[in-house]
Amino acid sequence: MTARRAHCALLLIALAAGLGAPAQEGGRNRRGPAPSPDDADAVALERSARERSTLAGEFNAHLADVQKHLKLEAAQQPAWDAFARRAEALMQDQLRGVGEAGEGQDALHQINRRVDIVRNRLAAMEDIADAAGQLYSLLSPDQRKRADELLPTAVPSLYSGLPEFARGQPGQSAGRKRGP
């Protein structure tokens, strides 16, 4: 695995881990007792927002790096812009997570809501693939060689969020059950 692919893989792993981290913030403070549930939720939300911002910045920097290494000509730039916009939009959507279920929704509505989210993200992936195809068709043979290595790393992996059991209930410390 090349260094770029490894970096992208780590970025996507950090995305997956970072979205689950806010729920694990409810533990003891280093300087004293556990914070109140409201304080812990506020701290977790703030940390989650910082992590999402950092991941988005790293992804955008990676896109800029891929663009630079492809050495695009002016006529290829609109195709790159379309590809990058779609990739950034999917990353932003995934960083938002799945959101909270509506008050009083039954299990089937909640499951169907998640199916809709994944279906929408799959449609976004298909749009990215179309834009990548348009871009690839405009590349020279040398650029295609670089694109074969770099372009897949500029596409976010499809991610639909962590299951609820990994997050715990609001105001509770989360964590997976260990042992039988």
C-alpha positions as CSV (number, residue, x, y, z in Angstrom):
1,M,0.0,0.0,0.0
2,T,1.4,3.4,-0.9
3,A,1.9,6.1,1.6
4,R,-1.0,8.1,0.0
5,R,-3.4,5.2,0.2
6,A,-2.3,4.5,3.8
7,H,-2.9,8.1,4.7
8,C,-6.4,8.1,3.1
9,A,-7.2,4.8,4.9
10,L,-6.2,6.3,8.2
11,L,-8.3,9.4,7.5
12,L,-11.3,7.2,6.9
13,I,-10.7,5.1,9.9
14,A,-10.4,8.3,12.0
15,L,-13.7,9.5,10.5
16,A,-15.3,6.3,11.7
17,A,-13.7,6.4,15.1
18,G,-14.3,10.1,15.5
19,L,-18.0,9.9,15.0
20,G,-18.3,7.4,17.8
21,A,-16.0,9.2,20.2
22,P,-18.5,11.9,21.4
23,A,-20.5,9.2,23.2
24,Q,-17.5,8.1,25.1
25,E,-16.9,11.5,26.7
26,G,-19.1,10.9,29.7
27,G,-16.4,9.5,31.9
28,R,-14.5,11.0,34.8
29,N,-12.8,14.3,34.4
30,R,-9.0,14.2,35.2
31,R,-9.4,16.9,37.8
32,G,-12.4,15.7,39.6
33,P,-15.8,14.0,39.6
34,A,-17.7,13.1,36.4
35,P,-19.3,16.1,34.8
36,S,-23.1,16.5,34.8
37,P,-24.9,14.9,31.8
38,D,-25.6,18.3,30.3
39,D,-21.9,19.3,30.7
40,A,-20.7,16.0,29.3
41,D,-23.0,16.3,26.3
42,A,-21.8,19.9,25.6
43,V,-18.2,18.8,25.8
44,A,-18.8,15.8,23.6
45,L,-20.7,17.9,21.0
46,E,-17.9,20.5,20.9
47,R,-15.2,17.8,20.6
48,S,-17.2,16.1,17.8
49,A,-17.5,19.4,15.9
50,R,-13.7,20.0,16.2
51,E,-13.0,16.5,15.0
52,R,-15.4,16.8,12.0
53,S,-13.8,20.1,11.1
54,T,-10.3,18.6,11.3
55,L,-11.3,15.6,9.2
56,A,-13.0,17.8,6.6
57,G,-9.8,20.0,6.4
58,E,-7.6,16.9,6.0
59,F,-9.8,15.5,3.3
60,N,-9.8,18.8,1.4
61,A,-6.0,19.0,1.7
62,H,-5.8,15.5,0.3
63,L,-8.0,16.5,-2.6
64,A,-5.7,19.4,-3.3
65,D,-2.7,17.2,-3.2
66,V,-4.3,14.7,-5.7
67,Q,-5.2,17.6,-7.9
68,K,-1.6,18.9,-7.8
69,H,-0.1,15.5,-8.6
70,L,-2.4,15.0,-11.6
71,K,-0.9,18.2,-13.1
72,L,-4.2,19.1,-14.7
73,E,-4.5,21.4,-17.8
74,A,-7.0,24.3,-18.0
75,A,-9.4,22.3,-20.1
76,Q,-9.4,19.5,-17.5
77,Q,-10.1,21.8,-14.6
78,P,-13.9,21.9,-14.9
79,A,-14.1,18.1,-14.8
80,W,-11.8,18.0,-11.7
81,D,-14.0,20.7,-10.0
82,A,-17.1,18.6,-10.6
83,F,-15.4,15.5,-9.2
84,A,-14.0,17.3,-6.1
85,R,-17.4,19.0,-5.4
86,R,-19.2,15.7,-5.3
87,A,-16.5,14.0,-3.2
88,E,-16.5,16.9,-0.7
89,A,-20.3,16.9,-0.5
90,L,-20.3,13.2,0.3
91,M,-17.6,13.6,3.0
92,Q,-19.6,16.5,4.6
93,D,-22.7,14.4,4.6
94,Q,-21.0,11.5,6.2
95,L,-19.4,13.8,8.8
96,R,-22.9,14.9,9.8
97,G,-23.7,11.4,10.7
98,V,-27.2,10.0,10.7
99,G,-28.8,12.4,13.2
100,E,-31.3,11.6,15.9
101,A,-34.5,9.7,15.2
102,G,-37.7,11.6,15.4
103,E,-39.6,11.5,18.7
104,G,-41.8,8.5,18.9
105,Q,-40.8,6.8,15.7
106,D,-41.3,3.1,15.7
107,A,-38.5,0.7,14.8
108,L,-39.5,0.3,11.2
109,H,-39.5,4.0,10.6
110,Q,-36.0,4.3,12.2
111,I,-34.7,1.5,10.1
112,N,-36.2,2.9,6.9
113,R,-34.7,6.3,7.7
114,R,-31.2,4.6,7.8
115,V,-31.9,2.8,4.5
116,D,-32.8,6.2,3.0
117,I,-29.6,7.7,4.2
118,V,-27.5,4.8,2.7
119,R,-29.5,5.0,-0.5
120,N,-28.8,8.7,-0.8
121,R,-25.1,8.2,-0.1
122,L,-25.0,5.4,-2.7
123,A,-26.5,7.8,-5.2
124,A,-23.8,10.3,-4.3
125,M,-21.1,7.6,-4.8
126,E,-22.6,6.9,-8.2
127,D,-22.4,10.7,-9.0
128,I,-18.8,10.7,-8.0
129,A,-18.1,7.7,-10.2
130,D,-19.7,9.5,-13.2
131,A,-17.6,12.6,-12.5
132,A,-14.5,10.5,-12.2
133,G,-15.3,8.9,-15.5
134,Q,-15.6,12.3,-17.2
135,L,-12.3,13.4,-15.7
136,Y,-10.5,10.2,-16.5
137,S,-11.6,10.5,-20.2
138,L,-9.9,13.8,-20.4
139,L,-6.5,12.7,-18.9
140,S,-3.4,12.0,-20.9
141,P,-1.8,8.5,-20.6
142,D,0.7,9.8,-18.0
143,Q,-2.0,11.5,-16.0
144,R,-4.0,8.3,-16.1
145,K,-1.1,6.4,-14.6
146,R,-1.1,8.9,-11.7
147,A,-4.9,8.8,-11.5
148,D,-4.9,5.0,-11.2
149,E,-3.0,5.4,-8.0
150,L,-4.4,8.6,-6.6
151,L,-8.0,9.1,-7.7
152,P,-9.5,6.2,-5.7
153,T,-8.0,7.7,-2.5
154,A,-10.0,10.9,-3.2
155,V,-13.3,9.1,-2.9
156,P,-14.7,8.8,0.6
157,S,-15.6,5.2,1.6
158,L,-19.3,4.8,2.0
159,Y,-20.1,5.1,5.7
160,S,-23.6,5.1,7.2
161,G,-22.8,5.7,10.9
162,L,-22.2,3.7,14.0
163,P,-25.0,1.6,15.4
164,E,-26.9,3.0,18.4
165,F,-25.5,0.4,20.8
166,A,-22.0,1.8,20.2
167,R,-23.1,5.3,21.3
168,G,-25.2,4.5,24.4
169,Q,-28.2,6.5,25.5
170,P,-28.1,10.3,25.9
171,G,-26.6,11.2,29.2
172,Q,-25.0,7.8,29.7
173,S,-21.5,6.7,29.3
174,A,-21.3,4.5,26.2
175,G,-19.3,1.4,25.5
176,R,-19.8,-2.0,24.2
177,K,-20.6,-4.7,26.6
178,R,-17.7,-6.9,27.3
179,G,-17.9,-10.6,28.0
180,P,-21.0,-12.8,28.2
